[in-house]
């Protein structure tokens, strides 16, 4: 009874905290000793020099030795550090710095495993020689080496500096580390008798048995106008300066995975996931990037112009080059850093995903609309919700069950009273082509009768506390322990739990949601696991905290692959994430709020995730907390239809908000918004394949497509879906007008009406109730499916519509990707990749893929936007058959009566090669 009372009190406190985000529950930089120490360092304080430079095993290797006894660390650092630099194809430089294990150390520092993909390691360039170069002013020696055509890597000996520059002695710098002399590496050592290494925050004490072990350094991006990335934060897409003139009390961007209820918008505070990857972009040079593979807490400053004015005399930086300086701080780990030279934004993203892996190819159903709530009460509720979607003719693909579907919050179980026939429930959905998702979190209820807990305890598979006993924390089930998924053996064991014989009541149409995997611990420091908890290999939790959810996500996805005997692509949604998470499924922006500001900030959050590899992402439509007014809900659906991951979700204390509960008119508006997504599914699916092949995200900032247009660099209210669609949200209540900037000198076509708008201009448009502004770019071809069914699965054999948007040269091109929508056969060449072009009055389709897959789908309509003249007929080749060109509707959405020249039923199959000549 006492334990139940304690849990109830903790839960009450936690829920109260959840509805009012309390700043003092979490540490700031001044309350985080490693951050406070690092921020106090002055430029030029690094005393390391490079010695013993050589080539070994194709790498540049060297030692970093301290040449100054009065270093800011307070004592002479006797042990040199070891450094290695590797070059890889496509202009990627890897820098590693660690302690020299041959000199003795209390323990080996943690290096993050299973993030770098093996394919990347095989692209290593074996360095053959180094060139030595003396700086003309006599200030030092450089060792240079080939990186890629046009670029070379450089290490400066004294003072220590690593940079990439354009090739040649006077080549411009692109990226550099320690140019401001802020590098610091706290080495592990034995504790002195008079030292107190413990850290205290609120009621928690971190024993810190290995003492200070932080790393910090400055990193510079040259010829950059702005920097982006390092999610997850609810802030603008461009990273604002956090240190410098007039910024004395600002906080750095924090990367520390935390369970944050109702997070604040426009804040550098860290949220559920951490990607320590930053991109720069500027008009003069283009883009570059930097990635630090480190899973410990990280704090990152973006340094404002003038931050170093008082230190100019000791810093010998190139004054003729514009640059953005940043300062990176981590509590533990090693330096394992990657420099990406770009030079285009797509190049940088591609280079990053060659290191961490490209996004997984989702099943088709997962790219459609998902309906979720905490919680659908029982099987009757599930059946009623499903039936109402059909009654109101609203398509959806997935219905979700939150924690209340389980038996006492024990995962892989069902509440026998509320869900007595789970397999029948799933089959009824599957009969309509629909799927179900259930939640499986990492906290395991400490119940001796629970088979998961019993096995995990017997096998010693739990994370240990600092004393070596199974860690016991509080989460939804009460007393809980957490699997040590850093251990590959434990991940494999966990994956087996998704087999049908183990997950009783599951079927092939059931997929998984990983929540609370930061990990969330209600009674832990900052609502997470203590940093001195112990993992596989004697690693402390502080060293790997940000990767915990990643390993859990990995194990769950592997479990679904094993369940399907390697034939079925998994779908797993994860709240926590880390570099590499894109290989295992989707993520979302967590517990947002039903406020206009959260609708607004969802766009830069999703764009930041896409820039850092996590293309399959979205925000909870309608806001998780609170009750959205009808206008906000409708606007959120209209925007959410363009998120890569499209799901509505709500807290159990909110009012029910299924699409038909807000009056007939609003039901129609929400239905039309959802139908937009289904209409565009062929286009979205094609973009997901592009992301899978290249890493380029589905949702993109405008500057990714228009890298020389400065007006796009800070625009995060609009975004591109692929290279063809521009979407502008409406973020204010009762808006009468909305301003939309359309880049490029070419026109743009309203997606609903086909009306042409001038490019390179800002247009003030009427804010219409039934849509948000969306435009097709001139010079593109978008594939659609215009017949609305219950689910995407039921659309499989429906015909295609091709929307051809002509540019000023009367030309356009596009692509369409088709496979079976579910298996891994596409990896063996079983897919269709179709290239569509319009030039010289001829629309042609050619297959650029192996002839291992065919589609029965026909082409129903070809819409020609911007077609000059009034042609009446076209000639279909190769069978020389004439077809009519008539005026037809641009879309079948809403009550729009707009028309455009249309070729109806041209008698062509989508998988054939063909030509249509306009006569």
N, C-alpha and C positions, 0 to 999 in steps of 0.2 A: 504493500500500500504506500510505503514511504517513497519508493522509486517512482511510482505512478504520479504521486503528488509533485515530486521534484520535476518530472518531465512536463507535467501540466503547467507548472510555473514558468519553466524555461520556454515552453511553446508559446505561452501568453506573451512573454517578453519579446520573443522573436516576431510574432505576428504584429505586435504593437510597433516594433521597430520597422517591420516591413511597410507599414502604412505611413511612416514618417521617417524618411531617411535621415539617420543621425550621424552627423559628421564626426562626432567624437567617438563613434564605434570603431573608426578606422584610423590608422596611423598616417600622419603627414611626414614630409621629409625631415623636419626638425625632430620628430619623434622616432625616426629611423636612423640609428647611429651611422650606418655605412653611407647613407645619403648625405647626412649632415657633414660627415668627415670629408667626403668627396667634394661637396659644394664649397668647402672652405679652402680648397687648394687654389693656388695662384698660377696663372700661365707661366710657363718656363720652369716650373718646379720639378719636372721630371729630370732625374740625374742618371738615366740609363744611356749607355753607349753600346754600339754593336761591335762585337769582336768575333774572331774565328769564322769569318764568312767563307762558305764553301758550297759545293754542290754534292749532294748525296742522294742516291735513289731518285734522281730526277727532280729534286727539290733544292731550293736555296735553304741552307741551314746556317744558323748562327747562334751566338750567345748574347744575352743582354746583361751587361755588368754595370754595377753602380759605381760611379766614379766620384761620388760626393758623400763625405761622411756626415755632413749636416743636412741630410735629406729630411723632408717634411714628415716622414714616418717616425722620426725621433731617434732612430738608431741606424747604424751602418748595416746594410743588407748584404751579408757575406756571400750568399748563394746566388749564382747567376741563374737567370731564366733561360730556357731553351726556346728558340724561335724557328719556325719553318714556313716557307712560302711555296705554294704550288700554283701552277698555271693550268687552266683547263680550256678546252675548246670554247669558242664563242665569247671570248673576252671575259672570263671569270677568274679572279685571283682569290686564293684562299690563304689566310694568315692564321697560324696557330702559335700560341704562346702559353707555356705551362712551366711549372716547377721542374727541375731536373731530378727525376726520381732516383738517379744513381747516387745523389748526394744525401739521401735520407730525408724522410718527411713523415709526420705523424700518420698520414693517410694519403691515398691517391685522390686527387681532386676529381669530381664527377664530370664525365663527358657524356653528352646526351646521345644515347644509342637509337638506332632504328628510325632516324629522321632523314638522313641523306640517302638517296636511292642508289642502289648499286650501279645503275646505268651511268650515273654522273661520274662515279669514280673511274669508269673505264674511258672517260674522255680526257684524262690527264695528259698534258704535254710534258714530256720528259726534258727538262732543261739540260742543255748541253754545255753552256758556258755563260759566264758573267762578264760584263764589260765594266771596267772601273773608270770613273769620271771624277775629276777634281773640280770643285766649284770655283769659278773664276775669282771670286773675292777672297779665296783662301779659307773659307769658313768650314770646309769639310770635304768628305769623300762620299761618293755615291757608288753603289753597285746596281747595275741595270740589267734587265733581261727581257727577252721577247715575251709578250703576252698575246697579242693578236695583230692582224694587219692594222696598222695605224696606231697601236698602243703598246706601251712597255711598262713593266713594273720597275719600281725604284725603291731601294732602301738606303736611307741616309745613315751614316755611321755615328756621327756625333754633331748635334744631338740626334737621338734615335727618331726616325720618322719613316713611314712607309707610304708610298703614294703611287698612283697610276697617272701617267701623262701621255699626251700625244707623242708619237715617236720623234726622236731627235733631241739634241742637247737643249734646245730652246723650246721644246714642246710644252704646250699649256697643260697645267695640272687639270685632272678630272676629279679625282677623289684622293683624300689623304687622311692618315691616322697619325695623331700626335704632332701635328704641325704647330699646335699651341702649347705643347709641352705639359699636358695635363695627365699623361699616362701614370697610373699607379697600380701596383699589384701587391696586395697584402699576402705574404707567404705564410703558410701554416708553420707553427712552431710550438715548442713546449711552453706550457703555462708557468709563469713565475709565481712564487709563493704569495707575493703581495698583490697579485692581479685579480680583479673580479670581472669575469667574462660574461656573467649573466646579464640578460636584458629583460626589462620589465615593461609591460604595457597593460594598463588597467589591472585586472586581477591575475594576469598570466605572467609566468616567468619562463623565459627561454634559457636553458642551461648553457647553450653554446659551448660544448666541450672542446671544440677545436679553435675557438676564438675568432678574431677578425680574419676574414679571408676574401674581402671584396676586391673588385677590379673596376677601374674607371679609366676613361680616356676621352679625348676629343676626336671628333671626326668631321671632316669638311667636304662640302659639295661645291664645286667650282662652276661659275657661270650659271648658277641656279637662281631662279626667281622665287620659288616656293618649294617646300618639302611636304610630303604626304606619307600616309601609312601608319605603322606601329599601332594597329588596333589592339584592344578595343576600348574606345572612349566615345562618349556621347558628345561629340564636338564637331566643329566644322571640318570639311575635307582638308583644307590647308591647315597645317600645324602652326599654331600661333606661337610667337616667342614667349618663353617662360622665364628668361633671365636677361638682364640688361638694364639700360637706363629706364627708370620709372616702373620697374618690375620687381622691386625689392621683396615683396611678400607673396610672390606667385609660387605655385607648385609645379614641379616637373610632371611630365606625362608618366604615369605609373603603369607598369606592366606586372600585375600580380592577380592571378585569377581568383575572383571573389564572388560570393553569392550576394548580389546587391539588389534589394527590392526598391522599386520606384526610383531608379537612379536619376540624378540630376542631368539635365541637358546643358550643353556648353560648359563642360567640365573636363579637366585632364585626368580625373580620377579613373583608375583602372577598373574594368568590369570583369566579365566572365572568361575572357580568353586573352591570349598574349601572342602577338606576332612581332618579334623584334627585327622587323624589316622596314626600312625607310627608303622612299624614292624621292629624287629631286627632279624638277623640271624647270626649264627656262627657254626663252625664245631663241637666244643666241646659239646655244649648243645642243639642247635637247634634254635627254633624261639620263640619269645614272641611279645606282642603288647600293645599299649596304645592308647586310644581314649578319646578325650576331647570334650564332646557335648557342643558346644558354637558357636553361630552364629555371634559374633562380629568380627571385624578385629583381626587377630592373626599374630604374628611374632614368628618364631621358629629358634633358633640357634642350630646347631650341633657343639658341643664343641670338639676341636681338642685335641689330647693327649698333656698333659702338660699345658693346659689352667689354671689349678689351682695349679701349682707348688709352688707359693709363699704362698699358704694358707694351705699347708699340715698339719701344726701344729695344726690348729683348726678343721680340718675335720677328723673324725675318721671312715674312710671308710675301708672296707676289702681290704687290700693291695694284698692279694693272688688272687683276682678275677679280671680278665680283665673286663672292662666295657666301655660303650659309654654313656657319659653324654649329655643331651640335655636341652635346656632352652626354656620354653613356656611362651609367653606373649600375653595377650588379653586386648582389650580396655575396655570391660564391661562383664556383665553376672555373672555367678556363676561357681563354680567348680562342674562339674558333669562328673566324669572321670571313665574310665573302664580299668582294668588291665586284660590282656589275657596271660595265662601261656603257651599256646601251648601244647606240645613242638615242634610239627612239623609245617612247614609253612602252610600246608592245615588246620591244627587244628586252627591256629590263625585266618585265614580268615573265617573259619566256625564259630568260637566263635564271631567274630565281626559281621557277618551277622545274628547271632541269636539275636543280640541286635537291629540292624537297618533294618533287613529284607533281605531275599534272593532276587536275581534279578528276575524280572518278566519273565515269559515264553513268548517269542515273537511268533507272527505268523510266519509260515514258509516263507512266501514271504519276510518278513522283514530281514531275514538272507541272502537273495540273493543280487544281484547287483542293486544299485540305480543310476539313472542318473539325475544330477541336474545342474542348472546354474542360475545365477542372470542376466538375466531372459530369459525364453523362451517367445518370444514376444507376440504370439497370438495363437489362435486355429490352424491356418494353420501351424505355426512353430511346435507346439506340434505334429500334425499329420505327418509332414514331418520327424521329428526326429524319431518318432515311426516306420514309414515305412522304414527308412534307416537301423534301427537295424535289421529288418526282411530281407531287401535286402542283407545285409552283413552277415546274419546268426549269429548274435551276440545276446545272450540272455540278457534280463534285466527284472526287475520286477516292478520298480517304477520310475515314472517321476515326477519331483518336479517343483513347481512354487514358485518363490520368490515374493517380495512385489509388483512388478509392475503389478501383475494380478488383484489387487484390484481397487476399485473405489476411487482414491485419498488417497490411503494407509489407508483406513478404513477397518479393518478386518471383516470377514464374508460377504464381498461384492465382486462383480466382475466388472471389467471394461467392460461396456456393448458394447463398440466398438471392443475391442480386444478379449473378451471372451463372446460373446452373448449367447452361448449355452453350458454352463459348464456341464450340466448333460449329454448331448449327447457326449461331449468330453470324459468324464469319462467312459461312457458305452462302447465306442469304444475301449478304453484300456482294460476295464474289459472283453470284449469279447475274448481277447487274454490271459486272466488270469493275466492282469497287473493292477497296482494300481497307484493312484496319491496322492501326498502330497502337501498341501498348507501351507503357513506360517501364523502364528497368534502370534503376539508379544504383550507384556504387555502394551505398550504405546497406549493410546486411544486418537484419534484426537478430539480436542476440537471444535466440529462443532455441533451447536444446532440442526441441521437437521439429525444428525447421531444417530440412535436409541440406540446404546450402550452407547454413551456419555450422551444422554438425560436421560436414565434410571439410569445410575451410578450417575449422578449429583443429580437427584431427591431423590435417595435412600441414598445419602451421603456415597457412596462406595469407594471414592478415598482416597488415602494417603493424609494427611494434611501437610502443611508446619508448621514451628515453631510457626506461629501466629494462626493456627487453620483453615485456609482456604484451599481449594483444591490445592494441589501442582500442579504447572504448569511448566513443563520443555519442552525442545526441543528434538524431535527425528525425525524420517523419515517423519511423517505427518506435522511437524511444531509444533505448540503449542499443548502439550499433557499432559494428566493426567494419573495416574497409579493406578490401582485397589489395594485395601488393602487386598491382598489375604491371609494375616495372619489370617484374620477373617474367620472361617468356614462357616458362613452364606454367605459371599461374594464368597467363593470358590464354594459353591453349586449353587449360582446364575449364576456364570460364566460357570459352567458345563452345565447348561441348554441351553446355547447359541449354543451348538453343535448339538442340536436336528435338524432334517431335516427341521422342520417348521421354525426354527430360522435362521439356516445357509442355506439360500435359494440357491439352485444350488449345494448343496453337495449330495453325494450318498454314499451307503455303502462301496464303494471301495476307498473313500477319507480319508486320515489320515493327521496328523498335525505335524508341525514343530514350536517349540517355540524358537525364536532367541531373542537377545537383552534383555534377562531377568535377567541380573546381578543385578539391572536394568541399562541399558544404558541411560544416559541423556546427550545430547551433550553439553549443557551449564552448566552442574553441576560440582562440584569439582571432579577432577580425572575422568571426564566423567561419573559420576554416581549421585545418589540421595544424597542430603545433609544429614549429619549424624543427624541433629536435626529435621528432618521431623518426623511426628507423625503417629503411627499406632494404630491398635486395642489394647485396654487395656492400653492405654497411654504409650506404648512402643516407645522408640526412634528408628529411623532407625539404629543408630550405634549398637544397641543391637541385631539386627536380620538381618543385611544387607546380610550376606552370605547365609541365608535361603530363601530370597525373591524368587529367581528363582525356588527353590525347591517347594514352595507352588504353584507357577504358573503352574509348570510341573504337580503337583499332581492334581490340579483342571482340567487341560486340559485332562489328562488321565481319570479321573473320568467322564468327559463329554462324552468321546467316549464310555465308558462302559455303561453309561446311554442311549446314543443314540442307542446302540445295544441291549437294554433291558437286559443287563448283560450276553449276549450270545457271544459277540465278543471281543476277546482280543484287547486292544488298541495298536496303534503304535504312539508314540510321541517322537520326537527327541528334546532334550533340550541342549542349549549351557551352561547355568549356572547349577551348581549342588551342592549338599550338601549330607551329610550322609542320606541314605534313598532314594535318587533319583533312585537307582537301581530298586526300586519297581514299577517305573512308566514308564520306557522306556529306550531309548538309549541316549548317549551323544557323542559329537565329540570334537576334540581338537581345534576347532575354526579357526580363520582366519590366516592360515599358508601361506607360500610363496613358489613359484615354484623354490626352491633351493635344492641342494643336501643335505645341512645341515639340512633342514627341513624334508626331507625324512628320514634322519638318526635319528633325534630326535623323530620322530613319534613313533618309537618302544618303547623306555623307557616311553614315555608319555602314550601309550596304556597299557603297562604292569603295570605302577603305578596305573592307573585307575582300572585295573582288580584286583590288590592286595587289593584295598580299596573298593571292592564291586561292582564297575561299570564295569561289564563284557562286556556289550554291548556297545562297543566304537570303534572309528576309527578316522582316519585323512582324510581330503579332498584329494582324489587322484589327483595328478597333481599340488597341491598347489592352494589356493584360489586366491592369488595375483600373478600377473606376468604371463609371458608366458613361460612354460617349453620347453626346447628343446626336440626333439623327443626321444632321448635316456632316458632322465630323466622321461618323461611321461611313456614310456614303462616300465622302472624299477619300477615306482611307482605302475602301474597296477599289475605288477608281485608280488610286496610285498603286496599291498592293498587287493589282493584276499585272503589273510590270516588274515586280520584284522577281528575282530568279526563283526564290522559294516563297510560295503564296499560301499562307495559312492564317485563318482567323482563330483566335484563342482568347480565353477570358478566365479570370479568377472565380472561384466558387462563390465568393461574396457579391459578385456583380449580378445584375439582372440578366436574364436570358436574352441573347441577342442574335438568334438565328435570323437569316435574311428576310423572312416573311413577317417579322414581329413589329414592323414600323410603318404599317399602312401600305395600301396597294401601290401608291405612287413610288414610295421608296423601295418596295420589293422589286418593282420594275427597274429602278435605277441600279440596285445592287445586282440584279440578274444580268443586266446588260454589261456591268463591269466584269462580272465573272465570265460572261460569254466572250468578252474581248480576249481573255486569256486563252480560252478554248479555240477561238478563231485563229489565234497566232501560235498555237502549239507546234505546228511544223517548223515555224521560224525559230521558236525557242529551242526546240530539240536540236535543230541544226547548230545553234549557237552553243549548246551544251557539248556537242561533239567537237566544235572548234576549241572550246576550253579544254576538253579532254586531250586534244591533240597538241595544243600550243600553249596552254595556260592563260590565254587571253580571256578576260572575264566576259560574262554575259551582259551584265550591267556595267557601263563604263562612264567615267567622267568625260565631259565634252572634250577636254584637252587631249585625251587619248586618241580621238579621231581627228582633232584639229590642233595639232601640237604647236602651230605657229600663231594661233589666234589668241592674243593676250587676254581678250575679254572672256575666254573660257577658263582661264587658270584658277579663278576663285569662284566660279559658278558651281554651286552644289545644290541648287534648287531644281535644276534640270539635269537630265542624264541621257545617255545613249543606251538603247537596247541593241546590242550588236553595232554594226556600222550603218544601219539603215533607218532606225527609228529614234526620234528625239521625243522625250516625254517631259512635260513641265507640270509639276504638282501645283495644287492650290492649297495654301497653308493658313489661310485666315478665314475667320467666320464671316459669313454673309458678304463674301467678296463680290464686287460688281464687275471688276476687271482684273486681268492678269497680264503681266508683261512677260514676253517670251523673246529671248535672244536666239536667233537662228544663224549659226555660223556659215561660212563658205560664201562664195559668190554665186553659187548655184541656187535655184529655187528649192522650196520645200512644199510638200503637198499635205494638206490636212487629211489625216487618216480616215476620218468619217465622211468628209464631203468631197475630197479630191481637189479642193481649192488650192491654187498655187500662191505661195508667199515668198517674197524676195529674201534671199539669203544675205548675210552680212549686215543685218538690221535687227533692231528691237521692235517688236510689234505689241501694241496694246490691244488685247482682245477681250471681248465680253466673256465673263465667267459664267459658263452655262451649267445648268443643274445636272445635265445628263452625261457629262464627260469632263475630263481634264484635257488640256491641249496635248495632242500627239501628232507628229508629223513624219512622213516618209521622205527620206532624203532623195533628191533628184539623182538619177544615175544608178538606182538600185532596183532590185526585183525581190519582192517578199512573197514566199509561199504561205498560203492559208488553207484552212478547211472551214467552210461556211455552214455546214449542217450541224445543228446543235443536238447532241445526244445526252444521255444520262451521265456518261463518263467518257474519258479519253479512250478507254479500251473499246467502247462501242463505235468509235470513230475510225477504227483501224483501216477499214476498206472504203471509207468515204472519199469522194473525188476532191481534187485540189483546185484552188483558185490561185492564179498568179497575178500579182499586182505589179505592173511595170511602170516605174516612175522615170520619165525621160528627162535627161539634163539638156543643157543648151546645145549640145552636139547631137541631140536626138539619139542618145545611147544610154544603156543601162546594163547592169549585170547583177547576178545573185547566185546563191547556192541553195541546195536542198539536200539534206542528209536523211536517209531512211534505213532502219534496220528492223529486227523483230521486236524491239522495244523492251526487251527483258533479259536476254541471255548474254553470254560473253562471246557468242559466235562472231560478233563484229570484229573481234581481235584476230580472227582467222580469215578476215576478208569478206565475211558475209554481210554486206551492206551495199547500199546505193549512194553514191556521191555524185550529184548532178550539177553541172555548171550551166547556168542560164545566161544568155547574152542577147541584147538587142542592139544592132548596129546596121546602118545603111538600109533601114526599113525592114530588116529581117530579125525575127525572134527565133533563136535556136536553142536547143537543149542537147547536151552531150554528157554521156556518162564517163566519169573519170575515176572509176573504181573497178575492182575485179568483178567479173560477171558471175558472182556466186550467190546473188540475192535478187529476187524479183518482187515487184509489187503489183497487185491486181488493180491498183487505183488508176482511175482515169483523170483527165483534166476537164473540169466542168466549165470554168470561166477564165478568160484572160482579160484583165482590166488594163487599159492603156491610158495612163495619166500624162498629160502634156503632149498628146499626139497632135501634130500640126495638120491643118487641112481637115477635110471631112470624108475620109475614105469609107467606102461602103463594103468592100470585100477584101478578103485575104486569100492567099494560095497556100494550101498545106502541102508540104513536101515530105517524103518523096513521092506520094501518090497523086500529086497535081490535082488536088481536090479544092474547090472554092468553098469558102465559108463566109457568112455575113458578119459585118461589124455593125452592131446596134448600140443604142444608148441603154445602159443597164445600171442598176444600183451599185454604188461604191461599196456599201456594206448592207447587211440585213439587220443591223442593230437599231433599236429604238424606232423613231418615227421619221428618220431622215429620208428625204426624197431626192437626194443628190444623185446624179447620174454621171457616167463617163463612158467613152467608147469601149465596147466589150465584145469579145468573141465568145459566143456561147457554144458549148458542146462541140469543140473542134474535132472530136473523134480520135483523140490521142491518149496513149497510155503514158503515165509519168515515167516509167522505166525505159521507154524507147528513146532513141535519138531521132530528132525531127527538126524541121524548120517551117516557119510560117512567114510568108512574105506579104507585107502590106501593099495592096494594089492601089 
